[in-house]
Amino acid sequence: MKESDRLEAMASGLKSLGIEIEIFPDGIRIEGGDILGGRVNSLGDHRIAMAFSHCCIAFCSTIEIQNCNNVATSFPGFVGLANQVGINLSEQVNTEDE
């Protein structure tokens, strides 16, 4: 079982960063554009958290990725390593019921 609906999670995250998207039953269309930073909820899915951290590299923006404490599931030390190489991550644990 997947931790989240990854397509919907990516779409929601991209929207929160100001990117225009369109969801289809089997995919997503993403309009290019500048990402000025923002806040994304990974919904507890380490793959979503790690995917959005890469936006910081390409766009030199600070993105707060919430609910990503489980990134250690597939990449222990990811947050620390990302910060060492210049990716500006701000980690928060979501305490709200999902």
C-alpha positions, 0 to 999 in steps of 0.5 A, a space after each residue: 500500500 502506498 503512503 499517499 496518492 502520489 499523483 495528487 500529492 505532487 499536484 497539490 505540492 506544485 499548486 502550492 508553489 504556484 505551478 499550473 497543473 492539470 491532472 488526468 486519470 493516468 498522469 499530469 500536465 505541468 506548465 513550466 514557470 518560476 518557483 518562488 518558494 513556499 510550503 509543501 506537505 509530503 503527506 508522510 511520503 518520503 518520495 514526495 518529500 525528496 522529490 520536492 527538495 530538488 526544486 530548491 536546486 533548480 530554482 534557488 528557492 526555499 521550500 518548507 517540506 512538512 511531514 517528512 520525518 520518515 525520509 530516513 525510511 529510504 535515505 537515512 541522513 538525507 535532510 542533513 546531507 541536503 543542507 550540506 550541499 546547499 538545499 535549504 530544507 526546513 523540516 516539520 512534523 505534522 501533528 494533525 490527524 490525517 
